[in-house]
Amino acid sequence: MNNTFGNEIYGTDLATLINKAVDNNEKYKVLKDENGKYIPDDKFSIKITIQMLANDLTYDMETIFNNDVERFIELFNSSRFQSDIVQYHKLTGRISNIHFIQTKE
């Protein structure tokens, strides 16, 4: 199931979501691949991706988490991000994937 969210949040809120998604994946023992990225499952995994304005690149939450969430907050605390795609697990109805786009630096 796909859903368009559309709500804007600040970088500090996005950092909180990243921390919560990582905590969730650890709690439910979601496996990681050889690059340290969480492998989606059918029930509990959460994946967050972020598309940045400056370079138009998309980063996964693991990259931001592993490279210091506090630094992300320092750089993007007042930046705004809009969720553009939200996907849900078919078995549980829980969020499986959220993609954010930076809308204002």
N, C-alpha and C positions, 0 to 999 in steps of 0.2 A: 504494500500500500504506500503510495507517495502522497505527500501533502505539502502544500506551500504555506510556510509559516508567516514570513513577512515582517516580524517584529524586529525593531532595532534595539541593540544593546550596546553598552560600552565595553571597551577592551578589558576593564577590570572584571566585568561580569562574564565575559568570554573565558578569561583565565580561570575563574571559579568553575565554570562548566567543564573546562578541560580537566581540572583537578578532580572533579566529581566523576567524570567519565573514566579516568584512570583508576580511581578508587573502586568504582563499580566493576571494572574489568578485573582488577586484582581480587576483589571480594568473591567474584564468581569464577575465578581461576581460568579466565580466558587465555588461551594459548597465544604465544608470540612466534613469529617466523624468525628466520636467521638474521633479519635486519632489526629485530626488536619491535616490529609492528604487530599490533594485536590482530589475530586471525578471526574474522567474523564467524559467529556461531548462529544457531537458529533460535536462541532464546534470550541471552543476556548481554551480549557484546554491544558496546557503544563505540562509534567512530565519529570523530569530528574533523572536518577539513575546513581550512580558512584560505580564501583567495584574497591576496593583498593588492591594494591599488598601485603602489609604487612600482612594482615589477611584474604585476599580473601573474605571479606564481601562486600555486596552491600548496599549502603546507598541511601536513597531517598533525594531529594533536601530539603524537609521540615526539615529533621533531621539536615542537615548542616546549613540551614538558621536559624533554631530555636536555634542552639547551637553556634552561632556567626560565621558569614561568615568571619569576620576579622581574627579570629583565624585560620580558614581554609586557608586563604591567607598566614598567617605567616608560617604555617606548610608546605604548598604545593605550594607555589608561583612558584618555579622552577621545580616542578614535571610536567611530561607530561601525557596527557590523550588523548586517541583516541576514537572517536565515532565509535561504531561498529554496532549499529542498530538505524535507524531513521524511525519513523512511522508517517503517515500523517492522518489527519481527512478526511474521505471520502466526507463529505459535503462541506468543505471549501478549502481543499488542504493545509491547514496550518499544521505545525508540531504539533503532539500530544505527541510524546514520543521520547526521545533521551537517549540512554544508552552509558556511557563512561566507558572505562577501563583504569586504571592507567598503563602506559607503562614504566615509569622511575621515580624513587623516587628522 
